[in-house]
Amino acid sequence: MSEAKKNQKIEKACAAALEKFQKIGLDKYADIQSKLEYVLGSYQYDGNPIGLYEIGEKALKDLKKYQKEKPRLVSKKLITDLESALKEK
């Protein structure tokens, strides 16, 4: 897979994770939301995906934890897309 496709995949997965955290709307996820917003903006500015991978890992952990609490609110597709994008690193 080309570098551009890998970067696009992680960007899309992180954007989907951000959207899910915004829908969840809990204060305990405010930090990860702001970090995702920052790295997505940073990536769009400089094209360097390292922050997306770093924060994507943290987002994945938080989403998995939340999925255990409320399995119907976090789709398996979101988790697998994020895991798949992180493996491409």
N, C-alpha and C positions, 0 to 999 in steps of 0.2 A: 504494500500500500504506500502511496506517495506521502511525502511529509505534509503536503497541503491537505490531503484527505484526512490524515491522522489529526492534524490540528483542528480541522473543521468538525471532526467527530467529537473531540473533547470539548470544544467550544459549545457545540449543540447540547451535549450531555450536561455540562455545567449550567447552561441557560435553563434547561428543563428542571434541574435540581433547584435552582434559584426560584423558579416559578412555583415549584411544589412547596418550598419553605414559606413563600409569600402567602400561599393558599392556607397553609397550616396556621400561620399567624401567631405562633406562640413567642413570647418574649425570650425564652431560652434559646431560640434559634436566630435572634437578631444579629449576633456576632457573625455567624456563618453566612447569613444573608449579605451583610455589608462586605465581607471578604469576597464572596462570589461576585458581587457587583463590581468591586474594585478590580479583581483579576480579569473579569470579562472586559471591562473598559480598558485596562492596561494592555490586554492582548490586542484589542482593536487598534490601539494606538501604536504599539511597537512590534506586534506580530510574534512575540516571544511567548510560547505556551507554558513555560515552566510553572508559573503561578496557577494556571488552570489545573495542572496535574497535582500540585501540592494541596490546594484547597479542595479539589475534587475528591481526594482521598478522605479528607475530613468530612466532607459532605456525605460521602458514601457511608461512613461509620454512623453519622447522625441519622441518616435516612433508614439504615438497617435497624437501628435501635428504636426509632419511631414506628417502623413497620411491625416490630414485635409487639408493641403496645396496641397499635391500631392497624391491623393488616389490610383492611379495606381502603385505607386512605393513601397508601403508597403502593403504586403498581409494581409488579414484578418486572415489567418492561423498563421502567425508569431505573431500577437497580441494575438489571442486566446491561442496559445501554451504558450506564456509567462505569460498570466493571469492565466492559469490553473496551471502552475508550481508554481507560486507565492502563489496561494491559498493552496497548499499542505503544506506550511510552518508549 
